[in-house]
Amino acid sequence: MAAPMAVDNPKIDVDEFLTLAVSETPQELHPFFESFRTLHSRKLWHQLTNKLFEFFDHPLSRPYRVDVFNKFVRDFESKLNQLRLVEMGVTVSKEIDNPATHLQFLKDLLDRVNTEKSPEAHVLLLATLAHAKLLYGDHEGTKNDIDAAWKVLDELSGVEPSVNAAYYGVAADYYKSKAEYAPYYKNSLLYLACIDPAKDLTQEERVLRAHDLGIAAFLGDTIYNFGELLMHPILDALDNTQHEWIKKLLFTFNEGNIGKFEALAPLFPKEPILQENYPFLRQKICLMALIESVFKRGAYDRTMSFQTIAEETRLPLDEVEHLVMKALSLKLIKGSLDQVDQKAQITWVQPRVLSREQIGQLAQRLAVWNSKLHKVEERIAPEVLVNS
């Protein structure tokens, strides 16, 4: 077993602690301590672990959690599943109000966990430490712990969802604090993939998460595909709230609908950061409109004049070339520009999630294609029969 805590820790007398605990705790908790005594004496570590989790989940146990962990669990912690031990430690650490004591508790536990034997436990503790440091304003320490956790996590497979959730959750919180929208968006969606939002988040937390993801989608300078967010049930949390218009705006961007964008623009002052970034948002909706315009065209009708693009995106003609070059640089489209004839030939457009209206348009195009194919089949069928 690794070095003990930095604090003075005399040898633990389990019997003495449990006897004292029964005399100093509410009667509702006494059965727990009796079970602790029995399971400990019989060395039933798995059953004892489960009983400890029951104790830590009991509302009346809050004032006694730290003592139980330090004066009881410490006696046999090396016998326990290390991930379960760390999960206990994370729960217990939330009862420590003093920042320095809180961080020291987690650091000491981290020192006692063997990274090679229990990499998931190590990652969970690093993520918890990073979150605590973030709360206390230590951004550099937070980033260092996030990076250290990722080095371990990236080498693992079949990781417990709770461990992934801890990592992606604190990574998202860190990038939110730094206003780095694209990495926040990515990590926040990965965090949601590791939990059950309906069970693990309160209604207020779901609304906040959906709101923040929406803002990040708008302001992320590399985010032009909202598909994963649009399909996620987290967005339903915005229904019938003051932020419902953000959900409508997300679908508006996905459709590249400049008319709807302009209709919703008067609401931007409700979110000052959107109002401040209006020029960027305007360029973004124009790019999305360009993508939509290309998508609506057939594969053999994707050579577009600058004049057509100007009309589709509602931009002055002299700004079209810059817009197309921006779309090419972001890899939203592939193709080439003919500056002499003022035309853009588009050969590929970024895939994305389609609205019902867009799916309807795609179905019509498929029907037309099928009809043409059928006519070709009718024309060549007699020749095939003759040759056969």
C-alpha positions in Angstrom: 0.0 0.0 0.0 1.3 3.5 -0.9 2.2 6.2 1.5 -0.5 7.3 4.0 -2.2 10.7 4.1 -0.1 13.7 4.9 -2.2 14.3 8.0 -1.4 12.5 11.2 -3.0 9.1 11.0 -2.5 6.8 14.0 -3.3 3.1 13.6 -7.0 2.6 13.2 -8.9 0.7 15.9 -11.9 -0.4 14.0 -13.8 -1.8 17.1 -13.3 1.4 19.1 -14.4 3.6 16.2 -17.6 1.6 15.5 -18.5 1.5 19.2 -18.0 5.3 19.4 -19.9 5.8 16.2 -23.0 4.0 17.5 -23.0 6.3 20.6 -22.6 9.5 18.6 -24.8 9.1 15.6 -28.6 9.1 15.1 -30.4 5.8 15.8 -31.4 5.5 12.1 -27.7 4.9 11.3 -26.9 2.3 14.0 -27.8 -0.7 11.8 -25.2 0.4 9.3 -22.4 0.3 12.0 -23.5 -3.1 13.2 -23.4 -4.4 9.6 -20.0 -2.8 9.2 -18.7 -4.6 12.3 -20.0 -8.0 11.1 -18.9 -7.7 7.5 -15.5 -6.4 8.5 -14.8 -9.2 10.9 -15.8 -11.7 8.3 -13.7 -9.9 5.6 -16.6 -9.8 3.2 -15.2 -6.8 1.3 -17.6 -6.8 -1.6 -20.7 -6.8 0.7 -19.0 -4.2 2.9 -18.4 -2.0 -0.1 -22.1 -2.1 -1.0 -23.2 -1.4 2.6 -20.8 1.6 2.7 -22.4 3.0 -0.5 -25.8 2.6 1.2 -24.5 4.5 4.2 -23.0 7.3 2.1 -26.3 7.7 0.2 -28.3 8.1 3.4 -29.1 11.8 4.0 -28.3 11.6 7.8 -24.8 10.3 7.1 -23.5 13.6 5.7 -21.8 14.9 8.9 -20.1 11.5 9.5 -19.0 10.6 6.0 -15.4 12.0 6.2 -14.8 10.3 9.6 -16.1 6.9 8.4 -13.8 7.1 5.3 -10.7 8.3 7.2 -11.2 6.2 10.4 -12.8 3.1 9.0 -12.4 2.6 5.3 -8.7 3.5 5.4 -8.2 0.3 7.5 -9.0 -2.0 4.6 -9.0 0.2 1.4 -6.3 -1.9 -0.3 -8.7 -4.8 -0.1 -11.5 -3.0 -2.1 -12.1 -2.6 -5.8 -10.1 0.6 -6.4 -12.6 2.2 -8.7 -15.3 1.7 -6.1 -13.0 3.1 -3.4 -12.4 6.2 -5.4 -16.1 6.6 -6.1 -16.6 6.6 -2.3 -13.8 9.1 -1.9 -15.4 11.4 -4.5 -18.7 11.3 -2.6 -17.0 11.9 0.8 -14.9 14.8 -0.6 -18.0 16.8 -1.3 -18.6 17.2 2.4 -15.2 19.0 2.9 -15.8 22.8 2.7 -12.2 24.0 3.2 -10.6 24.3 -0.3 -7.1 23.3 0.9 -8.4 20.3 2.9 -10.6 19.3 0.1 -7.8 19.3 -2.4 -5.4 17.5 0.0 -7.9 14.8 0.7 -8.1 14.0 -3.1 -4.4 14.3 -3.6 -3.7 11.9 -0.8 -6.2 9.4 -2.1 -4.6 9.8 -5.6 -1.2 8.9 -4.1 -2.6 5.7 -2.7 -4.2 4.5 -5.9 -2.0 2.4 -8.2 -2.3 3.8 -11.7 -1.2 0.7 -13.5 -3.5 -1.6 -11.6 -6.5 0.7 -11.5 -6.2 3.2 -14.4 -9.9 4.0 -14.4 -9.8 4.9 -10.7 -6.8 7.1 -11.4 -8.7 8.9 -14.2 -11.8 9.4 -12.0 -9.7 11.0 -9.3 -7.8 13.2 -11.7 -11.0 14.4 -13.2 -12.4 15.1 -9.7 -9.3 17.0 -8.7 -9.5 19.0 -11.9 -13.1 19.9 -11.2 -12.2 21.0 -7.6 -9.4 23.2 -8.9 -11.7 24.7 -11.5 -14.1 25.6 -8.7 -11.3 27.3 -6.8 -10.1 29.2 -9.8 -6.9 27.2 -10.6 -7.3 27.0 -14.4 -3.7 26.0 -15.0 -4.0 23.1 -12.5 -7.3 22.1 -14.0 -5.8 21.9 -17.5 -2.8 19.9 -16.3 -5.0 17.3 -14.5 -7.3 17.1 -17.6 -4.3 16.4 -19.8 -2.9 13.9 -17.4 -6.3 12.1 -17.2 -6.6 12.0 -21.0 -3.2 10.4 -21.5 -4.4 7.4 -19.4 -8.0 7.4 -20.7 -6.9 7.5 -24.3 -5.1 4.1 -23.9 -8.1 2.4 -22.3 -11.0 0.5 -23.8 -14.3 -0.6 -22.2 -14.2 2.3 -19.7 -17.0 2.7 -17.1 -19.5 5.4 -18.3 -19.1 7.1 -14.9 -15.3 7.6 -15.5 -15.9 8.9 -19.0 -18.6 11.2 -17.7 -16.3 12.6 -15.1 -13.6 13.4 -17.6 -15.8 14.8 -20.4 -17.8 16.7 -17.8 -14.9 18.6 -16.3 -13.3 19.1 -19.7 -16.5 20.8 -20.9 -16.7 22.9 -17.8 -13.1 24.0 -18.3 -13.6 25.0 -21.9 -16.8 26.8 -21.0 -14.9 28.9 -18.4 -12.4 29.8 -21.1 -15.1 30.6 -23.7 -13.6 28.0 -26.1 -16.8 27.1 -27.9 -15.8 24.3 -30.2 -14.0 22.1 -27.6 -16.9 22.8 -25.1 -19.4 21.7 -27.7 -17.5 18.4 -28.4 -16.8 17.5 -24.8 -20.3 18.5 -23.6 -21.9 16.2 -26.2 -19.6 13.4 -25.2 -20.5 14.0 -21.5 -24.2 13.6 -22.4 -23.5 10.4 -24.2 -22.1 8.9 -20.9 -25.1 9.7 -18.7 -28.9 9.6 -18.7 -29.8 13.3 -18.7 -33.4 12.5 -17.6 -32.1 10.7 -14.5 -28.7 12.3 -13.8 -29.5 15.9 -14.4 -32.2 18.2 -12.8 -34.6 20.1 -15.1 -32.6 23.3 -14.4 -29.3 21.5 -15.3 -30.8 20.2 -18.6 -32.0 23.6 -19.6 -28.6 25.1 -18.8 -26.8 22.4 -20.7 -29.1 22.8 -23.8 -28.7 26.6 -23.6 -24.9 26.4 -23.4 -24.7 23.9 -26.2 -26.8 26.1 -28.4 -24.6 29.2 -27.7 -21.5 27.1 -28.4 -23.0 25.8 -31.7 -23.6 29.4 -32.8 -20.3 30.8 -31.8 -17.9 27.9 -32.5 -15.8 29.0 -35.5 -15.5 25.4 -36.7 -19.0 24.1 -36.0 -21.2 24.1 -39.1 -22.8 20.7 -38.5 -25.4 20.8 -35.7 -26.7 17.3 -36.5 -25.7 15.5 -33.2 -27.2 18.3 -31.1 -30.4 18.6 -33.2 -31.1 14.9 -32.7 -30.4 14.9 -29.0 -33.3 15.0 -26.5 -31.5 17.5 -24.4 -32.9 20.2 -26.7 -36.4 19.4 -25.6 -35.5 20.9 -22.2 -35.8 24.3 -23.9 -39.4 23.8 -24.8 -41.8 26.2 -23.1 -38.9 28.2 -21.5 -37.5 31.7 -22.1 -34.8 30.0 -24.2 -37.1 28.2 -26.6 -36.2 30.6 -29.4 -32.6 29.3 -29.2 -33.9 25.8 -30.3 -35.7 27.5 -33.2 -32.5 29.4 -34.2 -30.5 26.1 -34.2 -32.9 24.6 -36.7 -32.9 27.8 -38.7 -29.1 27.6 -39.0 -29.3 24.0 -40.0 -31.7 24.9 -42.8 -29.6 27.9 -43.9 -32.8 29.9 -43.8 -31.8 33.6 -43.8 -35.4 34.8 -43.7 -36.1 33.0 -40.4 -32.7 34.1 -39.1 -33.6 37.8 -39.7 -37.0 37.2 -38.1 -35.3 35.8 -34.9 -32.5 38.4 -34.9 -34.6 40.9 -32.7 -34.4 38.4 -29.9 -30.5 38.4 -29.9 -30.3 41.2 -27.2 -31.7 38.5 -24.8 -28.3 36.9 -25.2 -25.8 39.8 -25.3 -23.0 37.5 -26.5 -25.0 36.7 -29.7 -25.7 40.4 -30.2 -22.0 41.1 -29.8 -21.1 38.5 -32.4 -23.8 39.4 -34.9 -21.4 39.9 -37.8 -20.0 36.4 -37.3 -23.4 34.9 -37.0 -24.5 36.7 -40.2 -21.5 35.2 -42.1 -22.3 31.8 -40.6 -25.9 31.8 -41.7 -24.8 32.9 -45.2 -22.4 29.9 -45.3 -25.2 27.6 -44.2 -27.5 29.1 -46.9 -24.8 28.4 -49.4 -24.6 24.8 -48.3 -28.4 24.5 -48.5 -28.4 26.1 -52.0 -25.9 23.6 -53.2 -27.7 20.7 -51.5 -31.0 21.6 -53.3 -29.4 21.3 -56.7 -28.9 18.1 -58.6 -25.4 16.6 -58.9 -25.1 17.9 -62.5 -26.4 21.4 -61.6 -23.8 22.6 -59.2 -22.0 25.2 -61.2 -23.4 28.4 -59.7 -22.9 32.0 -60.8 -21.8 34.6 -58.3 -25.1 36.4 -59.0 -27.1 33.3 -58.0 -25.1 32.8 -54.8 -25.6 36.5 -54.0 -29.3 36.1 -54.3 -29.4 32.8 -52.3 -27.3 34.3 -49.5 -28.6 37.9 -49.7 -25.0 39.2 -50.0 -23.6 42.0 -52.2 -22.1 40.5 -55.3 -18.6 41.7 -54.4 -18.7 39.6 -51.2 -19.6 36.3 -52.8 -16.1 35.2 -53.8 -14.9 35.7 -50.2 -17.8 33.6 -48.9 -17.1 30.7 -51.3 -13.4 30.8 -50.4 -14.3 30.7 -46.7 -16.6 27.7 -47.3 -13.8 25.9 -49.2 -11.2 26.7 -46.5 -13.6 25.3 -43.8 -14.2 22.2 -46.0 -17.9 22.8 -46.0 -17.8 22.3 -49.7 -15.3 21.1 -52.3 -14.9 22.6 -55.8 -13.3 25.4 -57.7 -13.8 29.1 -58.5 -13.7 30.7 -62.0 -13.1 34.4 -61.2 -13.2 35.4 -64.8 -16.7 34.1 -65.5 -17.7 34.6 -61.9 -18.8 31.0 -61.3 -18.3 28.4 -58.6 -18.3 24.7 -59.5 -19.2 22.7 -56.4 -18.4 19.0 -56.4 -19.2 18.0 -52.8 -21.1 19.4 -49.9 -20.7 18.5 -46.2 -23.3 15.9 -45.0 -25.7 17.0 -42.3 -28.9 16.3 -40.5 -32.0 17.1 -42.6 -35.3 18.7 -41.6 -38.6 17.2 -42.7 -38.8 19.7 -45.4 -35.3 18.9 -46.7 -36.0 15.2 -46.5 -39.1 15.9 -48.6 -37.0 17.7 -51.2 -34.6 14.8 -51.3 -37.4 12.4 -51.8 -38.6 14.4 -54.8 -35.2 14.3 -56.3 -34.9 10.6 -55.8 -38.3 10.2 -57.4 -37.1 12.2 -60.5 -33.9 10.2 -60.6 -35.9 6.9 -60.4 -38.1 8.1 -63.2 -35.1 8.9 -65.4 -33.6 5.5 -64.6 -36.8 3.8 -65.5 -36.9 5.6 -68.9 -33.4 4.5 -69.7 -34.3 0.9 -68.7 -37.3 1.0 -71.1 -35.1 2.4 -73.9 -32.3 -0.2 -73.6 -34.5 -3.2 -72.7 -35.4 -4.1 -76.4 -31.7 -3.9 -77.4 -30.7 -6.2 -74.5 -33.4 -8.7 -75.6 -32.2 -8.6 -79.3 -28.6 -9.1 -78.3 -29.4 -11.9 -76.0 
